[in-house]
Amino acid sequence: MITPAEATARVLATAHPLPPEALPLPRAAGRILAETLVADRDFPPFNRVAMDGIALAYASWAGGQTEFVLQHTQYAGEPTRPLLDPRQAVEVMTGAVLPPGTDVVVRYEDILLHDNRATVQIPPPAAPGVNIHHRAADRRAGDSVLPAGTRLGPAELAVAATVGAAEIIVTRAPRVAVVSTGDELVGIGETPLAHQIRRSNVYALQALLTQAGADASLFHLSDNVAELRAGLTNILVAGFDAVVLSGAVSKGRADHLPGLLRELYVEEIFHEVQQRPGKPLWFGARPDGPVVFGLPGNPVSTFITACRYVRPWLRAVQQPVDAAATAAASGPPMAVFAGPQPAVLTVDMQFKPTLTHFVPVRLTVDAEGRRLATPLRVGGSGDMLGLVGAEAFLELPPEPVVFAAGSAWPAWAL
């Protein structure tokens, strides 16, 4: 058996960036940016009024003038008109271009308006520029606004729209086949017999992989070896980037997958990892074909091993090629590689077998800002209900045997 660290290294060694594709901006949500977007002009592109009120010449106000005749009104979206007389003012609205000849904005709350005159009721500030969002204060034309490797969420899409990116180059979504096996499994709309259960692992996997940016398709194969071989053959040549199998990868009489995968030219990279749950994990790759994850069939094992190994692979293949140098120099963008973050145990824990243990936990934050991890009661790797309410799992190494409350360990988000 190999360690989780060695298993991770072997998995990620097969992760090669997927090719880019161009998408209309509205369809790019959740994708990884494969180009660097730059500002097409200064941001903001003009001195922008930041408050509704009046714009005036600071020198007049600082010189003692408090009453100003309003020359005109400047609305957002209108071409700018200058202040012609520094002893007057311009009524302005938020978002409008600051009228030339003015250099300070006084809020409506700080003036009295009457008969086209404004009386300022507060003393002048120490310098001009108040309530003005100055040109190029955020970015200059040509500056990077979104680097390659950024996951496109709502805020990022708004930035892309602002710089005119109607079409965006993103990495292609990984195509993943999620496959359940076993005659004991029936569809969720069926009534299981006494010896059967409904399929559930594949739906958890589909949701997890979709959140990680994949396009996941579901399949189910029976335990009949001939049907299993035929089904796997079709899936392996269907153009998927990865195949994720749930169950039948251990060493029981009905665990046919490892042998069948070898028959179908999927090279075994490792089988069994020094961990609990999820020891029977199988991983391989087909030349010029998909990688294959053979996850254990128990639901807790399935879900945790998918979080620990499949999700990092998916994030790695979505890293664009032109972001590789940045990743090597400063670490990959968190939007693409969400690795474990430390969390502090709230109770003592003890394990006897010298394996890495994955422990589902609930996370809270204490008064000092520390992330606290409280283990949940999970009745073994078959207790899917034990995962409800879990927000992460701690990765506890084989040594020490006793893990003290107050010690910090890596926590992988669920």
Steps between C-alpha positions, in 0.01 A plus 500: 500500500602858445439811709236762419779744410647254248153422364435871452831545318421213262149629434614855427783373276227399251325839512571685176327832421190466287477703178333842510173597339318827437165556669254790506537680833163382646601135448841533663383498863701255709764443231874565536631797305762396242609850403597813689240772471634857501337837548406648164503848655560665835274396789314714565542658155433850634487686830175356628256660742470266800209669681183685405547869584680801356841532335692820555845658492680417824687833500173694522371289789833505684508880447184539707218482246208284622215599268512393133267562209438177308615542140345176369442134588735222389342152473673164457527410133503859375792666323680720746448876516761714680443736789551842341499711817703372801262691731212278388440121527352211301237265637635147435376143521695190599678352199510824303819642351646760736454837325831662400572793724381315812714290734281414798147361552281594797221254584133599502502415872748784563325781307174690495335548159269794438409700191785356287755575770696263721624597846781279631456421870834334577855635503724424202726194518878528522541439125292466181397164353232401754217276367674459164602163352803614306585384151720186494475464879414131457691397186679665209439402139701187425512381862402140572154476654455120499802269465483165323408231750219697663172320560223714355243579767242781499749776585751379240233489229407858584864605459522314168188679377645835608807452278285392205575126506184385323677171426739342749772239452463236773628149556267229378290338771636152581270227369455235766311170498368409846430127511329293767516122490314225680181296473398612847442855376172623353387841373385767739144479367477124556387308809795287610452139599621384840849426362532822299573868558451810288790654313633803690879524463484614139277795584735617774792461258321681218424795729856512634661480156262755351595743777863439401426606142442161335233388256400175670290227334349208695511128410412176675643157419396160632729245662478268197859484375409504130265796544753676721774453239280626218379800699852598605628461145241744371566751779879489461481595130221757531729803534490551875798657674444295814294202609398481866383156613320437826548154650635161392868594531594303809601130510164323536370240254269759341767773477565453128607852409879489557535194277263629233673836488833329436336298222378825348852651494459726802840504669482466877691784667416396856256283694446548874605800704600511867185680610166453672242522358582423138786250518399304181531810277608408143646738243618453145519654153435380147749602230343784302189457713351594833639462846297261715424539869369184663344625823391268782125436504411598855351852485731670752804344332370599156436861589817564701733341244329700225562820696858402579614375158248554217423865577870609503550323165203685352630832623847427367383419146307828493815704565571679172838453337589871512440502876762231562788745543301704751406187690859382513625835626237589757280196547184420306199731531276398790204517264645202312677308778304513824732292718462417868505774762602442864233446764534440874361185662253567779533154661765233550500220242680167494555246221677166523564392139793685346300647214414852395151570633244727336261634764177688406468817706282804555685833486455802724710809576603601852546849644865497390408431139622138501313239298381228737426144384254290697486134388159358408374159601515288187403136530764366263555550129146387417331772707407759236277681751813566707622736226194724531619817671867428433681802357849351466712200589823509695796308364675344800834326430597151626704652782444607774244247621337759726388832352458759772229763520654830395725349233458618140464273197415539131127528433362429153174678419204287408 
